């Protein structure tokens, strides 16, 4: 999951939820922002400590979790 090294877990931060490394920004928040219509540029403007690669990592992580075999 190379690009996913930006995703970290720590039981002491945000209850261990998936988040962007060195921040308290959870993957679920990024996904909710996108789902509610924010563009990547709008997210980066609202959260200047994030990088474009962070958003891409959140999307890749969600895609990896959603991958299912039937």
VORO-797820 format. One record per atom (N, C-alpha, C): residue number from 1; residue in three letters; atom name; x, y, z. Coordinates in steps of 0.02 Angstrom, whole numbers, plus 50000, padded with zeros to 5 digits. Layout:
// residues N
<r k="NUM" r="Ala" a="CA" c1="X" c2="Y" c3="Z"/>
...
// end
This chain:
// residues 70
<r k="1" r="Unk" a="N" c1="50041" c2="49940" c3="50000"/>
<r k="1" r="Unk" a="CA" c1="50000" c2="50000" c3="50000"/>
<r k="1" r="Unk" a="C" c1="50043" c2="50063" c3="50000"/>
<r k="2" r="Unk" a="N" c1="50099" c2="50064" c3="49966"/>
<r k="2" r="Unk" a="CA" c1="50148" c2="50118" c3="49966"/>
<r k="2" r="Unk" a="C" c1="50123" c2="50188" c3="49979"/>
<r k="3" r="Unk" a="N" c1="50075" c2="50212" c3="49937"/>
<r k="3" r="Unk" a="CA" c1="50050" c2="50280" c3="49945"/>
<r k="3" r="Unk" a="C" c1="50012" c2="50289" c3="50010"/>
<r k="4" r="Unk" a="N" c1="49994" c2="50234" c3="50041"/>
<r k="4" r="Unk" a="CA" c1="49955" c2="50238" c3="50102"/>
<r k="4" r="Unk" a="C" c1="49997" c2="50249" c3="50165"/>
<r k="5" r="Unk" a="N" c1="50062" c2="50258" c3="50156"/>
<r k="5" r="Unk" a="CA" c1="50103" c2="50271" c3="50216"/>
<r k="5" r="Unk" a="C" c1="50086" c2="50339" c3="50247"/>
<r k="6" r="Unk" a="N" c1="50047" c2="50379" c3="50213"/>
<r k="6" r="Unk" a="CA" c1="50023" c2="50442" c3="50242"/>
<r k="6" r="Unk" a="C" c1="49966" c2="50431" c3="50291"/>
<r k="7" r="Unk" a="N" c1="49936" c2="50372" c3="50290"/>
<r k="7" r="Unk" a="CA" c1="49881" c2="50355" c3="50335"/>
<r k="7" r="Unk" a="C" c1="49909" c2="50322" c3="50397"/>
<r k="8" r="Unk" a="N" c1="49891" c2="50349" c3="50455"/>
<r k="8" r="Unk" a="CA" c1="49917" c2="50322" c3="50518"/>
<r k="8" r="Unk" a="C" c1="49860" c2="50307" c3="50566"/>
<r k="9" r="Unk" a="N" c1="49876" c2="50268" c3="50616"/>
<r k="9" r="Unk" a="CA" c1="49829" c2="50248" c3="50668"/>
<r k="9" r="Unk" a="C" c1="49864" c2="50254" c3="50735"/>
<r k="10" r="Unk" a="N" c1="49831" c2="50284" c3="50783"/>
<r k="10" r="Unk" a="CA" c1="49858" c2="50289" c3="50851"/>
<r k="10" r="Unk" a="C" c1="49799" c2="50288" c3="50898"/>
<r k="11" r="Unk" a="N" c1="49795" c2="50238" c3="50942"/>
<r k="11" r="Unk" a="CA" c1="49738" c2="50233" c3="50987"/>
<r k="11" r="Unk" a="C" c1="49730" c2="50295" c3="51032"/>
<r k="12" r="Unk" a="N" c1="49783" c2="50334" c3="51039"/>
<r k="12" r="Unk" a="CA" c1="49781" c2="50394" c3="51082"/>
<r k="12" r="Unk" a="C" c1="49757" c2="50456" c3="51044"/>
<r k="13" r="Unk" a="N" c1="49751" c2="50451" c3="50978"/>
<r k="13" r="Unk" a="CA" c1="49730" c2="50508" c3="50937"/>
<r k="13" r="Unk" a="C" c1="49668" c2="50489" c3="50898"/>
<r k="14" r="Unk" a="N" c1="49615" c2="50527" c3="50908"/>
<r k="14" r="Unk" a="CA" c1="49552" c2="50515" c3="50872"/>
<r k="14" r="Unk" a="C" c1="49527" c2="50444" c3="50880"/>
<r k="15" r="Unk" a="N" c1="49540" c2="50414" c3="50937"/>
<r k="15" r="Unk" a="CA" c1="49515" c2="50347" c3="50952"/>
<r k="15" r="Unk" a="C" c1="49542" c2="50293" c3="50906"/>
<r k="16" r="Unk" a="N" c1="49600" c2="50306" c3="50875"/>
<r k="16" r="Unk" a="CA" c1="49630" c2="50256" c3="50832"/>
<r k="16" r="Unk" a="C" c1="49603" c2="50256" c3="50761"/>
<r k="17" r="Unk" a="N" c1="49560" c2="50304" c3="50745"/>
<r k="17" r="Unk" a="CA" c1="49533" c2="50308" c3="50677"/>
<r k="17" r="Unk" a="C" c1="49587" c2="50325" c3="50627"/>
<r k="18" r="Unk" a="N" c1="49578" c2="50304" c3="50566"/>
<r k="18" r="Unk" a="CA" c1="49626" c2="50318" c3="50512"/>
<r k="18" r="Unk" a="C" c1="49630" c2="50394" c3="50503"/>
<r k="19" r="Unk" a="N" c1="49691" c2="50420" c3="50501"/>
<r k="19" r="Unk" a="CA" c1="49701" c2="50491" c3="50494"/>
<r k="19" r="Unk" a="C" c1="49763" c2="50505" c3="50453"/>
<r k="20" r="Unk" a="N" c1="49770" c2="50567" c3="50431"/>
<r k="20" r="Unk" a="CA" c1="49829" c2="50587" c3="50393"/>
<r k="20" r="Unk" a="C" c1="49886" c2="50598" c3="50442"/>
<r k="21" r="Unk" a="N" c1="49944" c2="50569" c3="50426"/>
<r k="21" r="Unk" a="CA" c1="50002" c2="50571" c3="50470"/>
<r k="21" r="Unk" a="C" c1="50017" c2="50642" c3="50494"/>
<r k="22" r="Unk" a="N" c1="50038" c2="50647" c3="50554"/>
<r k="22" r="Unk" a="CA" c1="50057" c2="50710" c3="50587"/>
<r k="22" r="Unk" a="C" c1="50001" c2="50761" c3="50591"/>
<r k="23" r="Unk" a="N" c1="49939" c2="50739" c3="50584"/>
<r k="23" r="Unk" a="CA" c1="49882" c2="50785" c3="50592"/>
<r k="23" r="Unk" a="C" c1="49828" c2="50749" c3="50632"/>
<r k="24" r="Unk" a="N" c1="49775" c2="50785" c3="50646"/>
<r k="24" r="Unk" a="CA" c1="49716" c2="50755" c3="50677"/>
<r k="24" r="Unk" a="C" c1="49660" c2="50748" c3="50626"/>
<r k="25" r="Unk" a="N" c1="49676" c2="50758" c3="50563"/>
<r k="25" r="Unk" a="CA" c1="49627" c2="50754" c3="50508"/>
<r k="25" r="Unk" a="C" c1="49614" c2="50681" c3="50491"/>
<r k="26" r="Unk" a="N" c1="49551" c2="50660" c3="50502"/>
<r k="26" r="Unk" a="CA" c1="49535" c2="50590" c3="50488"/>
<r k="26" r="Unk" a="C" c1="49518" c2="50580" c3="50414"/>
<r k="27" r="Unk" a="N" c1="49529" c2="50519" c3="50392"/>
<r k="27" r="Unk" a="CA" c1="49511" c2="50500" c3="50324"/>
<r k="27" r="Unk" a="C" c1="49437" c2="50511" c3="50314"/>
<r k="28" r="Unk" a="N" c1="49397" c2="50494" c3="50363"/>
<r k="28" r="Unk" a="CA" c1="49324" c2="50501" c3="50356"/>
<r k="28" r="Unk" a="C" c1="49304" c2="50574" c3="50345"/>
<r k="29" r="Unk" a="N" c1="49337" c2="50621" c3="50377"/>
<r k="29" r="Unk" a="CA" c1="49321" c2="50691" c3="50366"/>
<r k="29" r="Unk" a="C" c1="49336" c2="50711" c3="50294"/>
<r k="30" r="Unk" a="N" c1="49393" c2="50691" c3="50269"/>
<r k="30" r="Unk" a="CA" c1="49410" c2="50707" c3="50199"/>
<r k="30" r="Unk" a="C" c1="49358" c2="50677" c3="50152"/>
<r k="31" r="Unk" a="N" c1="49340" c2="50615" c3="50163"/>
<r k="31" r="Unk" a="CA" c1="49290" c2="50583" c3="50120"/>
<r k="31" r="Unk" a="C" c1="49223" c2="50618" c3="50125"/>
<r k="32" r="Unk" a="N" c1="49202" c2="50639" c3="50184"/>
<r k="32" r="Unk" a="CA" c1="49140" c2="50675" c3="50192"/>
<r k="32" r="Unk" a="C" c1="49141" c2="50742" c3="50156"/>
<r k="33" r="Unk" a="N" c1="49197" c2="50777" c3="50160"/>
<r k="33" r="Unk" a="CA" c1="49203" c2="50841" c3="50124"/>
<r k="33" r="Unk" a="C" c1="49194" c2="50831" c3="50049"/>
<r k="34" r="Unk" a="N" c1="49227" c2="50780" c3="50022"/>
<r k="34" r="Unk" a="CA" c1="49221" c2="50765" c3="49951"/>
<r k="34" r="Unk" a="C" c1="49150" c2="50744" c3="49934"/>
<r k="35" r="Unk" a="N" c1="49121" c2="50701" c3="49975"/>
<r k="35" r="Unk" a="CA" c1="49053" c2="50676" c3="49963"/>
<r k="35" r="Unk" a="C" c1="49002" c2="50733" c3="49964"/>
<r k="36" r="Unk" a="N" c1="49017" c2="50786" c3="50001"/>
<r k="36" r="Unk" a="CA" c1="48971" c2="50843" c3="50006"/>
<r k="36" r="Unk" a="C" c1="48988" c2="50898" c3="49957"/>
<r k="37" r="Unk" a="N" c1="49031" c2="50883" c3="49909"/>
<r k="37" r="Unk" a="CA" c1="49042" c2="50928" c3="49853"/>
<r k="37" r="Unk" a="C" c1="49103" c2="50972" c3="49854"/>
<r k="38" r="Unk" a="N" c1="49144" c2="50968" c3="49906"/>
<r k="38" r="Unk" a="CA" c1="49205" c2="51009" c3="49906"/>
<r k="38" r="Unk" a="C" c1="49255" c2="50982" c3="49856"/>
<r k="39" r="Unk" a="N" c1="49288" c2="51027" c3="49821"/>
<r k="39" r="Unk" a="CA" c1="49341" c2="51006" c3="49776"/>
<r k="39" r="Unk" a="C" c1="49406" c2="50999" c3="49814"/>
<r k="40" r="Unk" a="N" c1="49454" c2="50967" c3="49782"/>
<r k="40" r="Unk" a="CA" c1="49520" c2="50959" c3="49814"/>
<r k="40" r="Unk" a="C" c1="49549" c2="51028" c3="49830"/>
<r k="41" r="Unk" a="N" c1="49544" c2="51075" c3="49784"/>
<r k="41" r="Unk" a="CA" c1="49571" c2="51142" c3="49795"/>
<r k="41" r="Unk" a="C" c1="49537" c2="51176" c3="49855"/>
<r k="42" r="Unk" a="N" c1="49472" c2="51167" c3="49861"/>
<r k="42" r="Unk" a="CA" c1="49436" c2="51197" c3="49918"/>
<r k="42" r="Unk" a="C" c1="49458" c2="51166" c3="49984"/>
<r k="43" r="Unk" a="N" c1="49469" c2="51101" c3="49984"/>
<r k="43" r="Unk" a="CA" c1="49493" c2="51067" c3="50045"/>
<r k="43" r="Unk" a="C" c1="49562" c2="51092" c3="50063"/>
<r k="44" r="Unk" a="N" c1="49606" c2="51097" c3="50014"/>
<r k="44" r="Unk" a="CA" c1="49674" c2="51121" c3="50028"/>
<r k="44" r="Unk" a="C" c1="49675" c2="51193" c3="50052"/>
<r k="45" r="Unk" a="N" c1="49628" c2="51233" c3="50027"/>
<r k="45" r="Unk" a="CA" c1="49624" c2="51302" c3="50051"/>
<r k="45" r="Unk" a="C" c1="49598" c2="51305" c3="50122"/>
<r k="46" r="Unk" a="N" c1="49549" c2="51263" c3="50138"/>
<r k="46" r="Unk" a="CA" c1="49519" c2="51262" c3="50205"/>
<r k="46" r="Unk" a="C" c1="49565" c2="51231" c3="50257"/>
<r k="47" r="Unk" a="N" c1="49607" c2="51185" c3="50235"/>
<r k="47" r="Unk" a="CA" c1="49653" c2="51149" c3="50280"/>
<r k="47" r="Unk" a="C" c1="49723" c2="51153" c3="50251"/>
<r k="48" r="Unk" a="N" c1="49756" c2="51210" c3="50259"/>
<r k="48" r="Unk" a="CA" c1="49821" c2="51222" c3="50226"/>
<r k="48" r="Unk" a="C" c1="49878" c2="51175" c3="50248"/>
<r k="49" r="Unk" a="N" c1="49868" c2="51140" c3="50302"/>
<r k="49" r="Unk" a="CA" c1="49920" c2="51092" c3="50323"/>
<r k="49" r="Unk" a="C" c1="49916" c2="51026" c3="50285"/>
<r k="50" r="Unk" a="N" c1="49863" c2="51018" c3="50245"/>
<r k="50" r="Unk" a="CA" c1="49857" c2="50958" c3="50203"/>
<r k="50" r="Unk" a="C" c1="49893" c2="50969" c3="50137"/>
<r k="51" r="Unk" a="N" c1="49912" c2="50914" c3="50106"/>
<r k="51" r="Unk" a="CA" c1="49941" c2="50915" c3="50039"/>
<r k="51" r="Unk" a="C" c1="49897" c2="50874" c3="49993"/>
<r k="52" r="Unk" a="N" c1="49903" c2="50887" c3="49929"/>
<r k="52" r="Unk" a="CA" c1="49864" c2="50851" c3="49879"/>
<r k="52" r="Unk" a="C" c1="49873" c2="50775" c3="49887"/>
<r k="53" r="Unk" a="N" c1="49934" c2="50753" c3="49901"/>
<r k="53" r="Unk" a="CA" c1="49947" c2="50682" c3="49911"/>
<r k="53" r="Unk" a="C" c1="49910" c2="50653" c3="49971"/>
<r k="54" r="Unk" a="N" c1="49895" c2="50694" c3="50020"/>
<r k="54" r="Unk" a="CA" c1="49856" c2="50671" c3="50078"/>
<r k="54" r="Unk" a="C" c1="49785" c2="50653" c3="50057"/>
<r k="55" r="Unk" a="N" c1="49756" c2="50696" c3="50016"/>
<r k="55" r="Unk" a="CA" c1="49688" c2="50683" c3="49993"/>
<r k="55" r="Unk" a="C" c1="49687" c2="50620" c3="49949"/>
<r k="56" r="Unk" a="N" c1="49736" c2="50613" c3="49906"/>
<r k="56" r="Unk" a="CA" c1="49739" c2="50554" c3="49863"/>
<r k="56" r="Unk" a="C" c1="49748" c2="50491" c3="49905"/>
<r k="57" r="Unk" a="N" c1="49788" c2="50496" c3="49958"/>
<r k="57" r="Unk" a="CA" c1="49799" c2="50438" c3="50002"/>
<r k="57" r="Unk" a="C" c1="49733" c2="50419" c3="50036"/>
<r k="58" r="Unk" a="N" c1="49694" c2="50469" c3="50058"/>
<r k="58" r="Unk" a="CA" c1="49630" c2="50455" c3="50090"/>
<r k="58" r="Unk" a="C" c1="49583" c2="50419" c3="50041"/>
<r k="59" r="Unk" a="N" c1="49582" c2="50441" c3="49979"/>
<r k="59" r="Unk" a="CA" c1="49540" c2="50409" c3="49928"/>
<r k="59" r="Unk" a="C" c1="49563" c2="50338" c3="49914"/>
<r k="60" r="Unk" a="N" c1="49629" c2="50329" c3="49909"/>
<r k="60" r="Unk" a="CA" c1="49656" c2="50261" c3="49897"/>
<r k="60" r="Unk" a="C" c1="49640" c2="50215" c3="49955"/>
<r k="61" r="Unk" a="N" c1="49645" c2="50241" c3="50016"/>
<r k="61" r="Unk" a="CA" c1="49630" c2="50200" c3="50074"/>
<r k="61" r="Unk" a="C" c1="49556" c2="50179" c3="50073"/>
<r k="62" r="Unk" a="N" c1="49512" c2="50226" c3="50058"/>
<r k="62" r="Unk" a="CA" c1="49441" c2="50210" c3="50054"/>
<r k="62" r="Unk" a="C" c1="49427" c2="50158" c3="50000"/>
<r k="63" r="Unk" a="N" c1="49460" c2="50166" c3="49943"/>
<r k="63" r="Unk" a="CA" c1="49451" c2="50118" c3="49888"/>
<r k="63" r="Unk" a="C" c1="49476" c2="50048" c3="49909"/>
<r k="64" r="Unk" a="N" c1="49532" c2="50047" c3="49944"/>
<r k="64" r="Unk" a="CA" c1="49559" c2="49983" c3="49968"/>
<r k="64" r="Unk" a="C" c1="49510" c2="49950" c3="50017"/>
<r k="65" r="Unk" a="N" c1="49481" c2="49989" c3="50062"/>
<r k="65" r="Unk" a="CA" c1="49432" c2="49961" c3="50110"/>
<r k="65" r="Unk" a="C" c1="49369" c2="49937" c3="50075"/>
<r k="66" r="Unk" a="N" c1="49349" c2="49972" c3="50022"/>
<r k="66" r="Unk" a="CA" c1="49287" c2="49955" c3="49988"/>
<r k="66" r="Unk" a="C" c1="49294" c2="49898" c3="49939"/>
<r k="67" r="Unk" a="N" c1="49355" c2="49878" c3="49924"/>
<r k="67" r="Unk" a="CA" c1="49365" c2="49824" c3="49877"/>
<r k="67" r="Unk" a="C" c1="49336" c2="49760" c3="49906"/>
<r k="68" r="Unk" a="N" c1="49291" c2="49730" c3="49868"/>
<r k="68" r="Unk" a="CA" c1="49260" c2="49669" c3="49893"/>
<r k="68" r="Unk" a="C" c1="49258" c2="49617" c3="49838"/>
<r k="69" r="Unk" a="N" c1="49263" c2="49557" c3="49858"/>
<r k="69" r="Unk" a="CA" c1="49256" c2="49501" c3="49811"/>
<r k="69" r="Unk" a="C" c1="49191" c2="49466" c3="49827"/>
<r k="70" r="Unk" a="N" c1="49153" c2="49453" c3="49776"/>
<r k="70" r="Unk" a="CA" c1="49089" c2="49419" c3="49784"/>
<r k="70" r="Unk" a="C" c1="49094" c2="49350" c3="49754"/>
// end
